[in-house]
Amino acid sequence: MNQFLIADPWKIIEDRFYPNRVKASESLFSIGNGTMGQRANFEEQYSGKSFHGSYIGGVYYPDKTRVGWWKNGYPEYFAKVLNSAFWIGIDVKVNGQELDLAKLKILNFYRELDMRHGTLTRIFTVEMKDKTEVMVKSVRFVSLARTELGAVQYSVTPVNSDATVEFASYIEGDVRNEDANYNEKFWELVGQTTESVTMRTKKTGFQVCWMMANEVNAPDARIEKRGREERVEEIITARAADKQPLVLTKYVGIVSSLNHQPADLVTAAARVVKEAREAGFDALLEEQRQSWLEKWKSCDIEIGGDEAAQQGIRYCIFQLLQTYTGKDSRLNVGPKGFTGEKYGGGTYWDTEAYCLPFYMAAVGAEVGRQLLIYRYNQLDKAIENAEKLGFTGGAALYPMVTMNGEESHNEWEITFEEIHRNGAIAFAIFNYIRYTDDRKYLAEYGLEVLIAIARFWAQRVNWSEEKRKYVILGVTGPNEYENNVNNNWYTNYIAVWCLKYAAFAVDYVRQHDPGRYEAIVAKTLFDAPFEVEHWYDIIGKMYFPKDVRRGIFLQQDGYLDKEQTLVRDLSPEDRPLNRKWSWDRILRSDFIKQADVLQGLYFFEPDFDLETIRRNFRFYESRTVHESSLSPCVHAILAAEIGDMDKAYEMYLRTSRLDLDDYNREIEEGLHITSMAGSWMSIVEGYGGMRVRENKLSFSPKLPEEWEYYSFKIKFRGRVVKVTVQGTETVIDIEEGEPLEILLDGRPEQVIRERTFAAPPLPDEA
């Protein structure tokens, strides 16, 4: 564990000030509500190293692509989630001296992110230059109940004498992205009043209005309103008696043209602020707490006897809930959420491969459906993306990175070659229907997407006369430490699976909804007999690289030509490879960034026997450096499946505490939101063994020896199911909904309410 964080089951705590960790803590203590988010910057001026960040979902800018050498097919821009107006700002002076933690003697410091209630609190005492000591307390939240509201309560208490305190509460619209390719400013001023600033994004034309209202508990306070272009400021000066807090409460309405007409933004923001003031900070705070408690009811995970593990999983769930609510199908889950700018804030295949299981099982099937509809709504763009690369006839290539469906990633080995992402979209449709039994989705939305994806794979393969097989050349698999390889096993396997599933979907919709089927045929110009016949030809003749002697699937052609070095033989000074080694050296090594072959074994586990999974796991895990945040969770799940509980626990801690312990030494850039869903999967699918088998919910629970017990809740087809594993017993309770027949270690069992089962012995891991 990182020594600067205190272990606590429901809180993230710093109990002292770490100047060298400020930017990291700004990421770790971030808050959001699924619509917008704010890094944990100080409200007051801070002259040390800091990364101000305030983000609004769905508001982006097409930053011009920056590459060394242009290639046909490159996207013209890299989409960027925009750093927007800094709305929490409250500069403070005490007896005319600036409050700045980088310049003053800090007597004590405490910061707390309360995950149960969604609040950020900071308390510290400093000695000013004139020896006046003041205690400062700030409480801040982004409202879950009122998604266009942010609120701060900031108090200054002199502790050894009276003092004159000046608050300068402001909204600053003159901001820039740290990751701008050309240091371009992405916003322009539309208008401002004495309380508000309205800005518009260049090119994309999104408009956002920020409006503030300030209250202070000093009736004789002197108030002055100031402003300059793109900034509004309210100066409040009052006398604070010794040991009596002077309290400023700041309400900020943040409204955008995503939800309002541009002409109505100021009025809408004023309404948000007015209603907040009428409610009052204490009532809003209680409203926030209750909203979060309601969230936790159906998705909490409890772990007994391991505080670090408990803190880790709740932190992951908390950040996932802050990032996406499923209420707006235009939004999705960026790899950094609302905590930073790396990766541009766009949508990756992470959503379908890792986030969908969490949102549909822990939050609700309707939320999972929204994630799929997001991709359906961008199908036309996916077809355009494929056309730019030379594909025809309605073939679709979903983007590696996107805001609006258009590809906006500009590294050739990913933009052109990491095509396995298409398979994740199709698998998500299957995974959603398998879990929810929402079979109508195939006819309503799914089949169109599956046909377009199948058309892509049918054109992307080529026939090898030498092998007398279909092959897929020039790809990058999930392991991005290998580029431009031939016959990546995972890519070939998921391509074949997509063709099989598309053929199944065609037949299913034709039989069960012929009217809709005919409409899709007409819309897509689908030639069913010819196209499906070609799909089956590819299915039957695809080439899969393997090593018969070792009994493993080869990651790609030629993988065993590399010098076979194990991770345990790497010097710690060489880690992480992506910062210590040249790219040439990485590409020539056998080291694997993240699950690749193992990603396929995770997705398609029923296709393989346990011994096959075990052999491949042993071989590839020993060569995997886990320098992608998405890697540990897949390994944790498979390790639990094969009974390697030590490795499962190691990988679980790594995925759940990836950010809290800053494993990859990059936390100041923002959190790894999408991989946090993998932490949830590590418990529910790994230790809990949750699957859907034979159209039934299935469990094969295992208990790590480090834990006294664990429990989790999932939503499944109108029910809330709680699973508790303790000692040699598993308790399954239907907390809401009708009785349910489940599979427990392969045995059918009927669960009406609470029922206890004896645990079977662990599988032999040898």
N, C-alpha and C positions, 0 to 999 in steps of 0.2 A: 504493500500500500504506500501511496504517497504520504510522507510524514506531515505535510502541511494541511491535510484534510483529516477531520475527526470522524471516526466511524460512528454512525448513527443509523438506525433502521429507517427513519423518515426524513432525515435532514442531511444537507450538505453543509459542512461547517468549517470555517476558518476561525481560529481563535487568536490569531496574531496577524500583523501586516507583513507581507512578503513582497518587497519592491520588485524583485526579479520575477515574480509570478503574476503580476497584475494582468497582463494580456491573457494569460492562461485562465485566470479566474474570471475574467470578463466573459469567456466562453462558457466555463463550467456553471456559472450562476445565471445564465441567460433565462429569460422568461418569455412566454408567448401564449397565444390563445387559438392557434390554428388559422388565424387570419393575418396576424402580424406578430412581430417579436422584437425584443430589445436585448442587446448584450448588456452585461452587468457593469456598465460604465458607472463611474461615480457621478452623482448629480453635480457636485461642486467642481471647480477647476482643479485639474491635475496636470502638472507640467512634466511628469514622468512619461515613460513609454506606455501608450494606450492605443486601442483600436476601437474608435467609436463605430457602433453599428446599430442601425434601426431599419427593419425590413418589413415590407408589405407584400403579402402573397399575391401573385398574379401580375405584379407591376415589374416590368423588365425593360431592358434596352438592348438593341442589336449592336454590340460593340464590334467594330470592324475586325475581321479575322487578321491575326498577326502570325505569319508563317515565313520561314526563310525562303521557301521556293514554292510557288503556286502550282497546284496540280488540278487538272480538270475534275470536277466533281466536288471540290472543296466547297463548303458553305461560305457564303460571303460574310457571315458574322458569327460571333460567339455570344449567345444570349447571356445576359447578366441580370441576376436579381439585384435590385438597386439599393444601395445605401441611401436612406432618405433622411428627411429633416430630423435633427436631434431635438427631441421634445422633452427630455427629462431634466434639462439643464437648470441648475439653481446655483449660481455663483454666490459665495458668501464672504462677507468681510466682518471682522470682529474688531471694534475700536479702530476701524480704518485699515486693518491688516487682512490680507487675503488668506483665506482658508485653503491650504494646498498641502496635501499629505506628502508630497515630494519634498517639501521645504520646511516642515515643522517637526517638532519633537512629538512622537506618538507615544502616549502613555499606555493605551490599551486599544485593541481593535478586535471586533467580532463581526462576522458576516454569516448569515444563515439563509439557505434556500429551503423553505418548508414545502416539501413535495406533496404532503397530504392536503395542504390548503392553497398552494399556488401563490405564495408570497415570498418576497425577497426583503430581508431586514439587514441593516448594517448599523452597528453601534460602535463608536470610538470616542476616545478622549485625547485631546491634543493640548499642548502648551504653546500659546501664541508668542510672538517675539517680545511682547511686553509682559510676559509671565502670566497673563490671564489664561486660566484653564477652562476649556469648554467641552461639554459632552454633546455629541451629535448622534441623533437617531433618525434613520430614514426607513420607511416602509413603502414598498412599491409593488404594484401588480398590474398586469394587463388582463382586463376583465374577461372571464370566460362566459359570463351571462350577458354582457353588453360588449359585443365584439369590436366596437369602434371606440372603446374607452380605455385610456390608461390613467393611472392615478398614483400620486406620490404624496406622502406625508413626511415632512422634513422638520425636525426640531433641533434647536440649538439651546443648550442650557449652560450658562456660566456656573462654575462650581467653586470659585474662590473670590468672586467680586461681581458687582454689577457690570454690565457691558452694553455698548451700542452695537446692534447687529443690523447688517444690511443684506437683504436677499435680493438677488437679481435673477428673477425667474424668466426664462426665455425659450423661444423656439428658433432654432437656427436652420435655415434652408440652404445655406451655402455649404454643401457637402459634396464629397467625391468618393468614388469607389477606390479602395486600395488596389484592386486588381484591374483597373482600367488599362486596356492595351496601349492607348496613346495618351494617357493622362487627361482624357477628355472629360469635361463636366457633362453629366447626363440630364440635368434638370435646368429648366428656365422658369423665371418668375411669371406667374399669371396675374397675381394681385395680392394685396395684403391690407389688413386693417390694424388697429392698435392691439388686437388680440389674436389675429390669425395670419397665416401665410398659406397661399395656394400656389403650388408648383405644378409644372407640366413636364413630362419626359419628352426629350427630343426624339424625333422619328416616330416613336410608337404612340405618342399623344395621350398617355394616361395622365389624369389630373388627380391631385391629392390635396386636401385642405387639412391643416392642423390648426386647431383653435384651443386656447387655454383660458382657464379662469383660476385665479389665485385667491385664497382666503388666509388671513392671519389672525391669531388670537390676541391681537393688541388693537383695541379700538382707536387709540391715538396714533397709530402708525402713519408715517408719511409715505404717500404713494405717488410715484411718477412713472408715466409710460413713455418709453422711448422706442425708437426703431430706426433701422437702416434697411437698405434693400435686402430682401430675403431673410430678415431677422426682426422679430418683435420681442420686446423686453419690458418687464414691469419691475421697477425698483421699489422695494418696500423696506423702510427703515424704522426701527423701533428700539426702545430701551428695554433690555432684559434684566430683571432683578436676579440677584444671586440665588442660584438653585431653583429658579423658576423657568420652565421651558418656554421659549418663543417658537410657536408652531406655524409653519406654512403648509397649507394643503393645496396641491396643484391638480386640477382636473384637465385632461386633454382629450378632445374629440379628434379622431383621425378617420376621415371619410374619403372614399375614392370614387372615380368615375366607373369603376367596375360595378358599383351598386347604386350610383346616383347620377343624374344628369349633371354635366359640368356646371351649368348655371345654378344648380341647387346646392352645390357643395358647402358654401359658407353657411347657408340656412340649416343644412343637415348637421354640420359640425356644431353649430350653436345650440341645436336641439339636444345633441348628445351631452354637451357641457351643462346645459340648463337642468336636464333631468338628473345628472350626476350630483349637482349642487343641491338640488331639492332632496335627494336621497341622503346625502351626507356621507363622509368618508367611512364612518364606523359601519353604517348599514351596507355600503358597497363592499366593505371588507368581509362582512359576514355573508353577504351574497356570494362573494368569491369562494369563501370557505365551503359553503354548502354545495356550490356547483362542482367543486373538486371532489368532495366526499361522494357525491352522486356518481361521478366518473369512476372512482375507485371501487365502487360496489361490485362491479362485474368483471374487473380485470386485475385485481390485486393478486400478487404472488407472495406467499409467506414462506420464510425459510427459518427454521429453528436451529440455534447453536452456531451460526456463522454470520456474524454481523457484517463483515465485508461483502459476503455474497448477497445478503439481504439488501444492503444499501445499493449494491450494484444493479440488481434487477429492478428495484423501484425507481432508480434514477433513469434507467432505460425506458421504462414504461411512461414515466412522467414526461420525458422529452418527446416521446412519440405522440402522446396526447396533446402536448403543446403545439406540435408541428402540424397535425392534420386532424380534422374532425369529420370529414366526409360530407359536410353540409353544402359544399360548393363543388360541382363536378369540373369546374374550370381549374381547380387547384390540385396539386399533387404533393409528393414528398421529395424535397430536395435533399441531397446527401448531407448538407450542413444545416438544413432547416432554416431557422431564423437566427443562426448563431455566427455566421461568417460568410465570406464571399467565395471561398475556394470551390471549384467545380461549377461556378457560375450560378448555382442555385437551381439548375434545371432538373428535369426528370430523367432518370437513368433506368436501366433494367433492374436496378436494386428494388424498385417499387414492386414489380411483379414477382421477383424471385424471393424476396425477403420480407417485404412489408405487408403484402396482401394477407398472408396467413395470420399475422397479428391482428390486423384491423377487422377481418371478417369474423374471427373467433373471439377476440377479446372485447371488441367494441360493438360489432354487429354486422350481420350479413349485408345490410343495406349500404354500409360504409365500403365494404369490399366491392359491391356492385358499382359504386360510384367510381372507384379506381379503374374498373374495366371500361365503363362508359367514357371515361376520359380518353382512353385509347381509341375507342370506337369513333368518337367525335373527331379524331385526328387521322382517320383512315385515308382520306383523300390526300393529306399531306404525306403520309407514308408511301402512297403510290407515286406521288411527285418525287419523293426522295429516291425511290428506285429508278424512276425514269431518268433522273440526272446521272445515274451510273450506268445507263444503257439497258435497263430491263424494260419489258414491254407487256402489253396485254393485261394490265391491272395487277401486276405483281407489286407487292408492298414490302418495303424495308423500313421498319420502324427506326426512329433515330436513336443514336447512342445518347445524345443530350438534346433536350428540347424544352421550349416554353409553350409553343403553339402547334407542335407537330412537325415543324420544319427542323431538319438536322442543323445543329449549330455547334458541332464538335470539329476541331480543326487539326487533329493529329492523324495522319494518313493511316497508321497501323490500327487505329480504332475506328475512324470514320468509315473507311472502306472495308476493313477486314474483320472487325469484331462483330460479325453478323449473327453470332449465337444469340444476341439480344432478341432477334425475331422469335426464336424458340421460346424465350421466357414469356413473351406476350401470349402465345398460344397455350403454354402450360398453365398460365394464370387463369385462362378461361376454363380449362379442364379442372384445375384445382378448386376454383370457386364452385363450379357445378357439382363436383364430387362432394364438397363439404356441405353445401347448402341444399342440394337437391333441386335447385332452381333450374329445371331443365328447359323452361321456356326461354331462358337466356340465349340458347343456341339459335333459335329462330329469330328472336327479336334483334340481337346484335352479333352474337358470336360467329355465326356461319360466314358472314361477309368478311370478317377479319381473317378467319381460318383459310378461306379460299385464296385471299390475296397473299397470305403468308406462304401457303403451299405453292402458289404460282412462282413466288420468288425462289424457293428451294428447287423447284423443277427446272428453273433456268440457271441456277447457280452451280449445280452439279455439272460434271462433264464425264463422258465415257472414256475410260482408259483401255485402249486396245491391249496394252501389255498385261494389265491385271484382269481384263475382262470383267471389270467392275466399274460402277460409278464412283467418282472421287470428288472431293471438294478441295480445291487448291487455293493457296494464298490467303490464309486466314489467321486471325489471332483468337485464341481461345480465351477462357476466363483468366488463364495465367498470362498476364501482360508482360511477363519477363521472357516471352517467346513471341516473336512477330513474324508474319509472312511464312507460316508453316503450311505444310500439306497434310491433309487428313487428320486434323485434330479430332481425336476420338469423340469428345463431347459434342463438338459441332456436328459431326456426321451422325451421331446417335440421335441428337435432338431434331435434326433435319428429317430423318426417317420417321421419328415419332410424330412430328408435325404432319407429315403426309398421311400417316395412318389415322391420326385423329381427325384431320380434315375430311378424309374419305368416310369415316364413321359419321361425322356431323352431317355430311351431305345426305347420307342414307337416312339418318334419324329425322332430319327436318322434312325430307321428302315424304316420309311415312306419317309423321305426326302433325305436320302443318303444311299440307300441299299448297295451299294458297300463298303462304309466305315463301315457300320454296320457289314457286313460279315467279314471284316478284323479284326474288334475289337473282334467279337465273336471268331474267330480263335486264335487271339493273347492271349486273356484272358481266353479261354476255358469256355466261358460263356454259361451256360445252362439256356436259357431265361425262358422257361415255368416253370421249377421247382423253380428257384431262385426267380423270380418275384412273383410266387404264395406264397412262404414263406414270402416274404417281406410284401405282403398284409395281411397275417395272423397276422403278428406282428403289422402292422398299425391298424388293427381293434381291437386288444386285448391288447394294451399297457395300463399299469396302470399309472394313474396320481394322485398324492396325492393332496387333496384339503380340505378346511374347509368350509363346507356348511353353517354353521351358520354365519361366517364372510364374506362369498362370495369371498374367496381368494384361489389362488393356493398355496399349501404348498411348501416351499422351498425344503423340503425333509421329509421323514418319521420321525416323532418324533420331528419336529421343535417346536411344541407348548408345548412339555414336558419341554422345557427350561423355566427358569424364564424370564418373558417378561418385560424387562427393556428398556426404551427409551433412546436414545442418549442425549436428553435434561437433563436427570437425572445424566449423567456422570459428575464427577468432572473434570475440566480442567487439574488438576494434573495427571489424569489417561491417558491423551492423549499424543502421539499416543499409542494405546493399544499395538502395536507390540514392543514397546520399554519399556513400563511400566509394563505390565502384563506377567505372565508366559504363556507358550503356553497351558498348561493344563487349565488355567483359561479362556483363550480366547475361546478354543474349547467348553467349557461348557456354555459359554454365548450365548445370542441370537444375539449378535452384528455381523453385516455384513460388510465385507471389501469393497465390491463393488456390483454393480447391478448384480443380479443373476436371480430371477424370472423376474425382470424388464428388464434384457437383452433379455429374450425371448419375452416380450411384445414389446420391441423396434424392434427386428428383424421381428416379425410376427404380427405387429400391425393390419393389415387388418383382422386377424382372430378373433379379439376381439372388442366388443362394448366399447364405451367411458366410460361407468359406470364401467365395469370390470377393465379397465385400471386404472381408478381413485381409486377404492377400493384397488387394489393391491399396487398402488403407495403410497397411504396414509399409509398403513400398513408397507410396507418395508422401505420406505425412513426414517421413524421415528426411525428405528433400524439400519440404515446404517451410519458407521463412516467415509466413504469415504477415507479410508487409502490406497486405490489404486488410482493411477493417472487416471485410466480408468473409474472411477466411476462417477464423477460429470457430464460428458457430457451426458450420457444416461439419468440421472435424469433431466438435463436441457431440453432435447428434449421432454421427456414425460410430464414434468411440463407444458411446453408451449402447448402441445397437449390438456391437460385437463384444460387449462386456468388459471393455478396457476402461474401468471406472477412474483410474488415476489420470489417464489422458483426458477423459471426459471432463473431470473436475478442473484440470489445468486449463483446458480450452474454454470451459465455462467462465472461469474467473477472468481469463484474458478478454473474452468478448464483453462480459458485463461491466468490467472495470477498465475497458480500453481507454476511455477518456478520463475517468477519475484518477487513474494511475499514469496517464499519458504514456502508454506503451510505445507509441510511434513518434513521440517527441515533437508533436506538431499541434497540440491542442489549442494554442493561441490563435490558430487560423479558424477555429470553429469545431463543433462537435461532429461525431460520425453518426448522424441520426439513423440512416437506413440500416446500418449494421446493428443498431440497438434492437431492431426487430428480431435479428438473429439471436440475441441474448434470450429473448422470450422463447423463441423456438428451441433453444438449447435445453430449457427446462421442460417445456410442455411436450415437445416432440422427442427430445433427447431422453431425459430422465423419466418423463411421464410416458414416453412411447406412444403418444397420441397419433393415430392415423384414422383414415376412413377406409375400412375394408368390408367388402361384401355389402356396401351401402349402409354400414353400421359404424358407429363410433367405437374405436378400438384403443385399448391401453395395454401397455406392458411395462408397468412401473419398476423403477430401480431407485434405490436410496444411496446417495454417496455416504461414505463412512464419516465424512466431515460434518454431516448434517444430522440433527436430531429428527427432523421431519421437514416436509415441505407441502404446500397446498397451492392449487391454482384453480381459477374459475374460467370457464369458456361458455360462450353462447353457441348453441347447436340446435338448429331447426325448431325455434320457438321455446327452447329450454335454457336454463342456466344450470350448468353442471359443475359441481365442485369436487375436486379430487384431492384427497389428503393421503400422503404416504408417510407412515411412521413405523419404525421398527420392522416387524414382519407382517404388517397389516396395511391394506389399502382401503380407504373409506371413500365411497362414491355416493354423492348426495345430489338429487334433483331438487335444487332450491326453488326453481320456477318451472312450470310447465308439466306436461303429461309424463307418465312413466316411459322408460326407454329401455330397449334391449341393446346391450352393448356386447363387445367382445373383450374379454379380459384374458390376456395371454393366450388368445386364440379360442377361448371357451365362451359360448354364448351365455349371457347372464341378464336377468331382468332386474332393473332398478326402478323402484317406485318412489321412495324417498331416500333416506340414508341406509346404506348397506355396507357391511364390512367384509373384506375378503382377505384371506391369507396370501402372502406374497410367495411366489415360486422361487427356487434358487436361481442365482445369477447364471447366465450362460458361461460356458468355459471359454476364456479368452485366449487360450493357448493356440 
